Amino acid sequence: MRRLHFRLPDLPQVREFAASGARELGMHHEAVDDFVIAVNEVATNAVTHGDDAAQVRLWSDSGDIVIEVHDDGTWKPGPLPGSVGGMGLWVARLLSSDLTLHIGGGSTVTMRFPGKS
């Protein structure tokens, strides 16, 4: 399992962590960009809406690639009607094969993606 602690200025490193980890775990190269977009959306939410520091973990499970983003902040639902932005979880849900959100003791978003093709 790979792990990275990050803050808002570290989002480029989060994207590289996700891309290199996905490649190492055998994700088809054409799927890596969508994977990185989903991870970036969730990681950005973690450090802008959750807490100023977060962590991301990446591992393989039964051929899938699993990535988890956790922050110690307090959950704030969104987006509000008429708002601009606030669609990160929606985008991540569309790009992943499964997304779960656990609230309590912070917020944890776990996403699954097909691994080796």
Secondary structure, DSSP 4 states (H G I P E B T S, - for coil): -EEEEEEGGGHHHHHHHHHHHHHHTTB-GGGHHHHHHHHHHHHHHIIIII-SEEEEEEEEETTEEEEEEEE-S-----PPTT-SS--HHHHHHHHSSEEEEEESSSEEEEEEEE-B-
